[in-house]
Amino acid sequence: MNTPTSFLLPDLIGMCPLKDATNPHYEKAAAESRAWVDSYNIFTDRRRAYFIQGMNELLVSHAYPYAGYEQFRTCCDFVNVLFVVDEVSDDQGGKDAHSTGQVFIKAMEDPTWDDHSALTKITKEFWERFVRLAGSNVARRFLNHAKDYTECVAKEAELRENGEVLDLEDFIALRRENSAVRLCFSLIEYALGTNLPQEVYEDPIFQEIYFAGVDLVCWSNDIYSYDMEQAKGLSGNNVMTVLMKTMTVQEAADYVGVYCKKIIDIYLSAKDRLHLSRYIEAIGSWLIGNLEWSFETQRYFGAAHLDIKRTRLVTLRPTERPEDADSESESDSE
């Protein structure tokens, strides 16, 4: 059997009848946040280029179009801190990724703790800005989600180290946490200036909408990033790889499309049954905003991102050789 060289993406934007918008504070706050992270000199030249090319702040603009300036800037800062944590842990095994996660948590949890690392400094600065305006319930939930996130990122690194791919049910549970989408959804309340009681989060209808939103962001990110990740040999933490244990790449892509249509319909039907219109509409901003942003940058599809948005045809890239990456890194640092 011939190895597939391409696959057709499902039309997720066409399935999602929500209105996209961007934040009016984007240009000023994005430049400040990007300069803030870059001032710590965490990245190699190659990773700095990838950081800038990814346009994380533009995602924030789509996801929180309603946020005021300070809230929007803080959301940009957080997504950029996440990029740092993700970039560091992608190269680590389970033990080291766990240690990185503990640095992230301790920097927020204990004002007196300091290992003098760049990650600690930027995390503390983010946390000070965040808690200034975050409600007590919001801050508590955020920290709990952060702990779950770091534990699952460490689990992801352990699985990668062992070359293990989970079954679908276990993968979904892990992906909901290690994607950091629940952390990003915590910022919705912060940006809106609300402080919902925990009972709201335990409501069955709320949970239905909430996890439909989490899963749509996770699954759409996975199918859009699959080609990039498989080329780098980092596709284990991706629903496409999980599905391809028993499917072709096109069958897996089709499955993702069917599942995403199902959860979009769940979101649309359930939101009319819950009287939390601002929060639920804000989840919708994340859903459509993430889909649109994925084709506005070169993060997933490189220079072909606009063509791929039009045709939905992804041509699979060859696997990168270590020597190619090394030579590219050397070239970037010259």
The 8 nearest C-alpha neighbors of each residue, nearest first, counted from 0:
[[1, 2, 3, 247, 4, 248, 246, 249],
 [0, 2, 3, 4, 247, 5, 248, 249],
 [1, 3, 4, 0, 247, 5, 248, 315],
 [4, 2, 5, 1, 248, 6, 247, 315],
 [3, 5, 315, 314, 2, 6, 316, 313],
 [6, 4, 314, 315, 313, 3, 312, 7],
 [5, 7, 249, 313, 312, 8, 248, 314],
 [6, 8, 312, 311, 313, 9, 249, 5],
 [7, 9, 311, 252, 312, 10, 6, 313],
 [10, 8, 256, 11, 253, 7, 252, 311],
 [9, 11, 13, 12, 8, 14, 256, 311],
 [10, 12, 14, 13, 9, 15, 256, 259],
 [13, 11, 15, 14, 10, 290, 287, 291],
 [12, 14, 10, 11, 15, 16, 9, 17],
 [13, 15, 11, 12, 260, 16, 10, 263],
 [14, 16, 12, 13, 17, 11, 263, 287],
 [17, 15, 14, 18, 13, 12, 287, 263],
 [16, 18, 15, 287, 19, 283, 284, 286],
 [19, 17, 20, 16, 287, 284, 283, 288],
 [18, 20, 288, 287, 17, 284, 61, 21],
 [21, 19, 61, 64, 18, 22, 288, 284],
 [22, 20, 61, 64, 60, 23, 19, 63],
 [21, 23, 64, 60, 24, 25, 65, 61],
 [24, 22, 25, 21, 64, 26, 60, 68],
 [25, 23, 22, 26, 68, 28, 27, 71],
 [26, 24, 28, 29, 22, 23, 27, 60],
 [27, 25, 29, 28, 24, 30, 23, 31],
 [26, 28, 30, 29, 25, 24, 31, 32],
 [27, 29, 31, 72, 30, 25, 26, 24],
 [30, 28, 32, 26, 56, 31, 25, 27],
 [29, 31, 33, 27, 28, 32, 34, 26],
 [30, 32, 28, 34, 29, 33, 35, 27],
 [31, 33, 35, 29, 34, 76, 30, 28],
 [34, 32, 30, 35, 36, 31, 29, 37],
 [33, 35, 37, 31, 32, 36, 38, 30],
 [34, 36, 32, 38, 33, 37, 31, 39],
 [37, 35, 38, 33, 34, 39, 32, 79],
 [36, 38, 34, 39, 35, 40, 33, 41],
 [39, 37, 35, 36, 40, 34, 41, 33],
 [38, 40, 37, 41, 36, 117, 35, 121],
 [41, 39, 38, 37, 42, 36, 43, 117],
 [40, 42, 39, 43, 37, 117, 83, 36],
 [43, 41, 47, 46, 40, 44, 45, 37],
 [42, 44, 46, 45, 47, 41, 332, 40],
 [43, 45, 47, 332, 46, 331, 48, 42],
 [46, 44, 48, 43, 47, 331, 328, 49],
 [45, 47, 49, 43, 48, 42, 44, 50],
 [46, 48, 50, 44, 42, 49, 45, 43],
 [47, 49, 51, 45, 46, 50, 52, 44],
 [50, 48, 46, 52, 47, 51, 53, 45],
 [51, 49, 47, 53, 48, 52, 46, 54],
 [50, 52, 48, 53, 49, 54, 47, 55],
 [51, 53, 49, 54, 50, 48, 297, 298],
 [52, 54, 298, 50, 51, 55, 49, 296],
 [55, 53, 56, 57, 52, 51, 296, 58],
 [56, 54, 58, 57, 53, 59, 78, 79],
 [55, 57, 59, 58, 75, 29, 54, 60],
 [56, 58, 60, 59, 54, 55, 61, 292],
 [57, 59, 61, 55, 56, 60, 292, 62],
 [60, 58, 62, 56, 57, 61, 63, 75],
 [59, 61, 22, 57, 21, 58, 64, 62],
 [60, 62, 288, 21, 58, 59, 64, 63],
 [61, 63, 285, 59, 284, 288, 60, 58],
 [62, 64, 65, 60, 66, 61, 59, 22],
 [65, 63, 22, 21, 60, 61, 66, 20],
 [64, 66, 63, 22, 67, 190, 191, 21],
 [67, 65, 190, 71, 63, 64, 70, 68],
 [66, 68, 70, 69, 71, 65, 190, 24],
 [67, 69, 71, 70, 24, 72, 66, 28],
 [70, 68, 72, 71, 67, 73, 66, 28],
 [71, 69, 73, 67, 190, 72, 68, 66],
 [70, 72, 74, 68, 66, 73, 69, 67],
 [71, 73, 75, 28, 69, 74, 70, 68],
 [74, 72, 76, 70, 75, 71, 69, 77],
 [73, 75, 71, 77, 76, 72, 70, 78],
 [76, 74, 72, 78, 73, 56, 77, 59],
 [77, 75, 73, 79, 74, 32, 78, 80],
 [76, 78, 80, 74, 79, 75, 81, 73],
 [79, 77, 81, 75, 80, 76, 82, 74],
 [78, 80, 82, 76, 81, 77, 75, 83],
 [81, 79, 77, 83, 82, 78, 76, 84],
 [82, 80, 78, 84, 79, 83, 85, 77],
 [81, 83, 79, 85, 80, 84, 86, 78],
 [82, 84, 80, 86, 81, 85, 87, 79],
 [85, 83, 81, 87, 82, 86, 88, 80],
 [86, 84, 82, 88, 83, 87, 81, 89],
 [85, 87, 83, 89, 84, 88, 82, 90],
 [86, 88, 84, 85, 89, 90, 83, 91],
 [87, 89, 91, 96, 85, 90, 86, 84],
 [90, 88, 86, 87, 91, 85, 156, 96],
 [91, 89, 88, 87, 92, 86, 156, 96],
 [92, 90, 88, 96, 89, 95, 156, 93],
 [91, 93, 156, 95, 94, 157, 160, 96],
 [92, 94, 157, 156, 153, 96, 95, 97],
 [95, 93, 97, 96, 92, 98, 153, 157],
 [94, 96, 98, 97, 92, 93, 91, 99],
 [97, 95, 153, 99, 88, 93, 98, 94],
 [96, 98, 153, 100, 94, 95, 99, 93],
 [99, 97, 95, 101, 100, 96, 102, 94],
 [100, 98, 96, 102, 101, 97, 95, 103],
 [99, 101, 149, 97, 103, 98, 102, 96],
 [102, 100, 104, 98, 103, 99, 105, 97],
 [101, 103, 99, 105, 100, 104, 106, 119],
 [102, 104, 100, 101, 106, 105, 119, 99],
 [105, 103, 101, 107, 106, 102, 108, 100],
 [106, 104, 108, 102, 107, 109, 103, 101],
 [105, 107, 104, 119, 103, 123, 108, 109],
 [108, 106, 105, 104, 109, 126, 123, 122],
 [107, 109, 105, 106, 104, 110, 142, 112],
 [108, 110, 111, 112, 105, 107, 106, 104],
 [111, 109, 112, 108, 106, 107, 123, 113],
 [112, 110, 109, 113, 106, 108, 105, 107],
 [113, 111, 109, 110, 106, 105, 114, 108],
 [114, 112, 115, 111, 119, 106, 116, 120],
 [113, 115, 116, 119, 112, 102, 106, 120],
 [116, 114, 113, 119, 117, 120, 118, 112],
 [117, 115, 119, 118, 114, 120, 113, 102],
 [116, 118, 120, 119, 121, 39, 115, 41],
 [119, 117, 116, 121, 120, 122, 103, 102],
 [120, 118, 122, 116, 117, 106, 121, 123],
 [119, 121, 117, 123, 122, 118, 124, 116],
 [120, 122, 124, 118, 123, 119, 125, 117],
 [123, 121, 125, 119, 124, 120, 118, 126],
 [124, 122, 126, 120, 125, 121, 106, 107],
 [123, 125, 121, 127, 122, 126, 120, 128],
 [124, 126, 122, 128, 123, 127, 129, 121],
 [125, 127, 129, 123, 128, 124, 107, 122],
 [128, 126, 124, 129, 125, 130, 123, 131],
 [129, 127, 125, 126, 131, 130, 124, 73],
 [128, 130, 126, 131, 127, 133, 132, 125],
 [131, 129, 133, 132, 127, 128, 126, 138],
 [130, 132, 128, 129, 133, 127, 126, 134],
 [131, 133, 130, 129, 134, 189, 128, 192],
 [134, 132, 130, 189, 138, 129, 131, 137],
 [135, 133, 137, 194, 136, 138, 132, 193],
 [134, 136, 138, 137, 139, 133, 194, 130],
 [137, 135, 139, 138, 134, 194, 140, 196],
 [136, 138, 134, 140, 135, 139, 194, 141],
 [139, 137, 141, 135, 136, 140, 133, 134],
 [138, 140, 136, 142, 141, 137, 135, 143],
 [141, 139, 143, 137, 142, 138, 144, 136],
 [140, 142, 138, 144, 139, 143, 185, 182],
 [141, 143, 145, 139, 144, 140, 138, 146],
 [144, 142, 140, 146, 145, 141, 139, 147],
 [143, 145, 147, 141, 146, 142, 182, 148],
 [146, 144, 142, 148, 143, 147, 141, 149],
 [147, 145, 143, 149, 148, 144, 150, 142],
 [148, 146, 144, 150, 145, 149, 151, 176],
 [147, 149, 177, 145, 176, 151, 146, 150],
 [150, 148, 100, 152, 146, 151, 147, 153],
 [151, 149, 153, 147, 148, 152, 146, 154],
 [150, 152, 154, 177, 153, 148, 149, 155],
 [153, 151, 155, 149, 177, 154, 150, 148],
 [152, 154, 93, 97, 96, 156, 150, 151],
 [155, 153, 151, 157, 152, 156, 158, 93],
 [154, 156, 152, 158, 153, 157, 151, 159],
 [157, 155, 93, 159, 153, 92, 154, 158],
 [156, 158, 93, 154, 160, 159, 155, 92],
 [157, 159, 163, 155, 161, 160, 156, 162],
 [160, 158, 162, 156, 157, 161, 155, 163],
 [159, 161, 157, 158, 162, 92, 156, 93],
 [162, 160, 158, 163, 159, 157, 156, 164],
 [163, 161, 159, 160, 158, 164, 235, 157],
 [162, 164, 158, 161, 159, 165, 235, 160],
 [165, 163, 235, 241, 162, 166, 158, 236],
 [166, 164, 170, 169, 167, 163, 241, 168],
 [165, 167, 169, 168, 170, 241, 164, 242],
 [166, 168, 170, 169, 171, 241, 165, 242],
 [169, 167, 171, 170, 166, 172, 165, 173],
 [170, 168, 172, 171, 167, 166, 165, 173],
 [169, 171, 167, 173, 168, 172, 165, 174],
 [170, 172, 174, 168, 173, 169, 167, 175],
 [171, 173, 169, 170, 175, 174, 168, 176],
 [174, 172, 170, 171, 176, 175, 177, 151],
 [175, 173, 171, 177, 176, 178, 172, 170],
 [174, 176, 172, 173, 178, 177, 171, 213],
 [175, 177, 148, 174, 178, 173, 179, 147],
 [178, 176, 148, 151, 152, 174, 179, 175],
 [177, 179, 180, 176, 174, 175, 217, 148],
 [180, 178, 182, 177, 181, 176, 148, 183],
 [181, 179, 183, 182, 178, 213, 184, 175],
 [182, 180, 184, 183, 179, 185, 144, 176],
 [183, 181, 185, 179, 180, 184, 144, 141],
 [182, 184, 180, 186, 185, 181, 179, 187],
 [183, 185, 181, 186, 187, 182, 180, 282],
 [186, 184, 182, 183, 187, 141, 188, 181],
 [185, 187, 189, 183, 184, 188, 190, 182],
 [188, 186, 190, 184, 185, 189, 191, 281],
 [189, 187, 191, 193, 186, 190, 192, 185],
 [188, 190, 186, 192, 133, 187, 191, 193],
 [189, 191, 66, 187, 70, 188, 192, 186],
 [192, 190, 188, 189, 193, 187, 66, 65],
 [191, 193, 189, 190, 188, 194, 133, 132],
 [194, 192, 188, 191, 195, 189, 134, 190],
 [193, 195, 134, 137, 136, 188, 196, 192],
 [194, 196, 193, 197, 199, 136, 137, 188],
 [197, 195, 198, 199, 194, 136, 200, 137],
 [196, 198, 200, 199, 195, 201, 136, 140],
 [199, 197, 201, 200, 196, 202, 195, 205],
 [198, 200, 202, 197, 201, 196, 195, 205],
 [201, 199, 197, 198, 202, 205, 206, 196],
 [200, 202, 198, 199, 203, 197, 206, 205],
 [201, 203, 205, 199, 200, 204, 206, 198],
 [204, 202, 206, 205, 207, 201, 200, 208],
 [205, 203, 207, 206, 202, 208, 269, 273],
 [204, 206, 202, 208, 207, 203, 209, 200],
 [207, 205, 209, 203, 204, 208, 210, 202],
 [206, 208, 204, 205, 209, 210, 211, 203],
 [209, 207, 266, 211, 205, 206, 210, 269],
 [208, 210, 206, 212, 211, 207, 205, 213],
 [209, 211, 213, 212, 207, 208, 214, 206],
 [210, 212, 208, 262, 214, 209, 213, 207],
 [213, 211, 210, 215, 209, 214, 208, 216],
 [214, 212, 210, 216, 211, 215, 180, 217],
 [213, 215, 217, 211, 216, 212, 218, 210],
 [216, 214, 212, 218, 217, 213, 219, 259],
 [215, 217, 219, 213, 214, 218, 220, 286],
 [218, 216, 214, 220, 215, 219, 221, 213],
 [219, 217, 221, 215, 220, 216, 214, 222],
 [218, 220, 221, 222, 216, 217, 215, 223],
 [221, 219, 223, 217, 218, 222, 224, 216],
 [222, 220, 218, 224, 237, 219, 223, 225],
 [221, 223, 225, 219, 224, 220, 218, 239],
 [222, 224, 220, 221, 225, 219, 299, 293],
 [225, 223, 299, 221, 227, 222, 226, 220],
 [224, 226, 228, 222, 227, 223, 221, 229],
 [227, 225, 229, 228, 224, 315, 230, 316],
 [226, 228, 230, 224, 225, 229, 299, 231],
 [229, 227, 234, 233, 231, 225, 230, 226],
 [228, 230, 234, 232, 226, 231, 227, 233],
 [231, 229, 318, 227, 228, 232, 319, 317],
 [230, 232, 228, 229, 233, 319, 318, 227],
 [231, 233, 229, 230, 234, 228, 318, 319],
 [234, 232, 228, 231, 229, 235, 236, 230],
 [233, 235, 228, 229, 236, 237, 232, 240],
 [236, 234, 237, 233, 164, 240, 159, 163],
 [237, 235, 234, 155, 238, 233, 240, 164],
 [236, 238, 221, 239, 240, 235, 234, 241],
 [237, 239, 241, 240, 242, 221, 218, 236],
 [240, 238, 242, 237, 241, 251, 243, 222],
 [241, 239, 243, 238, 242, 237, 235, 234],
 [242, 240, 238, 239, 243, 244, 167, 166],
 [241, 243, 239, 244, 240, 251, 246, 245],
 [244, 242, 246, 240, 245, 241, 247, 239],
 [243, 245, 242, 241, 246, 240, 247, 164],
 [244, 246, 243, 242, 247, 241, 251, 250],
 [247, 245, 243, 250, 251, 242, 244, 248],
 [246, 248, 250, 249, 243, 251, 245, 3],
 [247, 249, 251, 250, 243, 252, 246, 6],
 [250, 248, 252, 6, 251, 247, 253, 7],
 [249, 251, 253, 247, 252, 248, 246, 254],
 [250, 252, 254, 248, 249, 253, 242, 239],
 [253, 251, 249, 255, 254, 250, 248, 8],
 [252, 254, 256, 250, 251, 255, 249, 257],
 [255, 253, 251, 257, 256, 252, 250, 258],
 [256, 254, 252, 258, 253, 257, 259, 251],
 [255, 257, 253, 9, 259, 254, 258, 260],
 [258, 256, 254, 260, 259, 255, 261, 253],
 [257, 259, 261, 255, 260, 256, 254, 262],
 [258, 260, 256, 262, 261, 257, 215, 255],
 [261, 259, 263, 257, 258, 262, 256, 264],
 [260, 262, 258, 264, 259, 263, 257, 265],
 [261, 263, 265, 211, 259, 264, 260, 266],
 [264, 262, 266, 260, 265, 261, 259, 267],
 [263, 265, 267, 261, 262, 266, 268, 260],
 [266, 264, 262, 268, 263, 267, 269, 261],
 [265, 267, 208, 263, 269, 264, 268, 270],
 [266, 268, 264, 265, 270, 269, 263, 271],
 [269, 267, 265, 266, 270, 271, 264, 272],
 [268, 270, 272, 266, 271, 267, 265, 208],
 [271, 269, 272, 273, 267, 268, 266, 279],
 [270, 272, 269, 273, 268, 267, 274, 276],
 [273, 271, 269, 270, 274, 268, 204, 275],
 [274, 272, 270, 271, 275, 269, 204, 205],
 [273, 275, 276, 272, 271, 270, 279, 277],
 [276, 274, 278, 273, 277, 279, 270, 280],
 [275, 277, 279, 278, 274, 280, 273, 270],
 [278, 276, 280, 279, 275, 281, 191, 282],
 [277, 279, 281, 280, 276, 275, 282, 187],
 [278, 280, 282, 276, 281, 277, 275, 270],
 [281, 279, 283, 277, 282, 278, 276, 284],
 [280, 282, 284, 278, 283, 279, 277, 285],
 [283, 281, 279, 285, 284, 280, 278, 286],
 [282, 284, 280, 286, 281, 285, 287, 279],
 [285, 283, 281, 62, 282, 286, 288, 287],
 [284, 286, 62, 288, 282, 283, 289, 287],
 [287, 285, 283, 284, 288, 289, 216, 282],
 [286, 288, 290, 289, 284, 285, 19, 17],
 [289, 287, 61, 285, 291, 62, 290, 286],
 [288, 290, 292, 287, 286, 291, 285, 293],
 [291, 289, 287, 293, 288, 292, 12, 286],
 [290, 292, 288, 293, 289, 294, 287, 295],
 [293, 291, 295, 289, 294, 290, 58, 288],
 [292, 294, 290, 291, 295, 289, 296, 299],
 [295, 293, 292, 304, 296, 291, 308, 305],
 [296, 294, 292, 293, 291, 297, 304, 305],
 [297, 295, 298, 294, 53, 293, 54, 292],
 [296, 298, 301, 300, 299, 302, 304, 52],
 [297, 299, 53, 296, 300, 301, 52, 293],
 [300, 298, 224, 297, 301, 227, 223, 293],
 [301, 299, 304, 297, 303, 298, 302, 227],
 [300, 302, 297, 303, 304, 299, 298, 296],
 [301, 303, 304, 297, 300, 305, 296, 306],
 [302, 304, 306, 301, 305, 300, 307, 297],
 [305, 303, 300, 307, 294, 306, 302, 301],
 [306, 304, 308, 307, 303, 294, 309, 295],
 [305, 307, 309, 303, 308, 304, 310, 311],
 [306, 308, 311, 310, 304, 309, 305, 312],
 [307, 309, 305, 311, 306, 310, 294, 304],
 [308, 310, 306, 307, 311, 305, 312, 304],
 [309, 311, 307, 312, 308, 306, 7, 313],
 [312, 310, 307, 8, 308, 7, 309, 313],
 [313, 311, 7, 310, 307, 6, 8, 314],
 [314, 312, 5, 6, 7, 315, 311, 307],
 [315, 313, 5, 4, 316, 312, 6, 226],
 [316, 314, 5, 4, 226, 313, 317, 6],
 [315, 317, 230, 314, 318, 226, 227, 229],
 [318, 316, 230, 319, 315, 229, 231, 320],
 [317, 319, 230, 231, 320, 316, 232, 229],
 [318, 320, 230, 231, 317, 321, 323, 324],
 [319, 321, 323, 322, 318, 324, 231, 325],
 [322, 320, 324, 323, 325, 319, 326, 231],
 [321, 323, 325, 320, 324, 326, 319, 327],
 [324, 322, 320, 326, 321, 325, 327, 319],
 [323, 325, 327, 321, 322, 326, 328, 320],
 [326, 324, 322, 328, 327, 323, 321, 329],
 [325, 327, 329, 323, 328, 324, 322, 330],
 [326, 328, 330, 324, 325, 329, 323, 331],
 [329, 327, 325, 331, 326, 330, 45, 324],
 [330, 328, 326, 332, 327, 331, 325, 333],
 [329, 331, 327, 328, 333, 332, 326, 325],
 [332, 330, 328, 329, 45, 333, 44, 327],
 [333, 331, 329, 44, 330, 328, 45, 43],
 [332, 330, 331, 329, 44, 328, 327, 45]]
